[in-house]
Amino acid sequence: MPKMKTKRAAAKRFSLTANGKVKHKKMNLRHILTKRSPKRKMHLRHAGILSEDSAATVRKQLLPYG
């Protein structure tokens, strides 16, 4: 059986932690930042962790060897 291909778009957006959780960058920090409060922008800088339901899909289908 041939190797499974990783979905390249997913590989650029998600990464796995040492414990197998799926990290992602939070949205809404690209443009039109003047209307957002400094506190909100500060919290958006940090990586987010996917919920376990979504993480299972990403690990299985999009990042098979991650």
C-alpha positions as CSV (number, residue, x, y, z in Angstrom):
1,M,0.0,0.0,0.0
2,P,1.5,3.4,-0.9
3,K,2.2,6.1,1.6
4,M,-0.7,8.5,2.5
5,K,-0.2,12.1,1.4
6,T,-0.4,14.8,3.9
7,K,-2.8,17.6,3.0
8,R,-0.3,20.5,2.5
9,A,-2.8,23.2,3.3
10,A,-3.4,21.6,6.7
11,A,0.3,21.1,7.4
12,K,0.8,24.8,7.0
13,R,-2.1,25.7,9.3
14,F,-1.8,23.1,12.1
15,S,1.0,21.5,14.1
16,L,1.1,18.9,16.8
17,T,2.3,19.2,20.3
18,A,4.3,16.6,22.1
19,N,1.2,15.2,23.7
20,G,-0.6,14.9,20.4
21,K,-2.8,18.0,20.7
22,V,-3.4,20.1,17.6
23,K,-2.2,23.7,17.6
24,H,-3.5,26.4,15.3
25,K,-3.1,30.2,14.9
26,K,-6.2,32.2,16.0
27,M,-8.1,34.1,13.4
28,N,-9.0,37.9,13.3
29,L,-5.5,39.3,13.6
30,R,-4.7,40.2,10.0
31,H,-6.2,43.5,9.2
32,I,-8.8,46.1,10.5
33,L,-7.1,45.9,13.9
34,T,-8.0,49.5,14.9
35,K,-11.4,48.5,16.2
36,R,-10.2,45.6,18.3
37,S,-9.1,46.3,21.9
38,P,-5.5,45.8,22.9
39,K,-6.5,43.0,25.3
40,R,-8.3,41.1,22.5
41,K,-5.3,41.4,20.2
42,M,-3.0,40.3,22.9
43,H,-5.0,37.1,23.5
44,L,-5.2,36.4,19.7
45,R,-1.4,36.3,19.4
46,H,-1.2,33.0,21.3
47,A,-1.8,29.7,19.7
48,G,-5.1,27.9,20.1
49,I,-5.7,24.2,20.8
50,L,-8.4,22.4,18.7
51,S,-11.2,20.6,20.5
52,E,-10.7,16.9,20.7
53,D,-13.5,16.2,18.1
54,S,-11.9,18.4,15.5
55,A,-8.4,17.3,16.4
56,A,-9.2,13.7,15.7
57,T,-10.3,14.6,12.2
58,V,-7.2,16.7,11.5
59,R,-4.8,14.0,12.9
60,K,-6.5,11.2,11.0
61,Q,-7.3,12.7,7.6
62,L,-5.1,15.7,7.1
63,L,-1.9,14.9,9.0
64,P,-1.7,11.1,8.8
65,Y,2.0,10.9,9.9
66,G,1.9,13.8,12.3
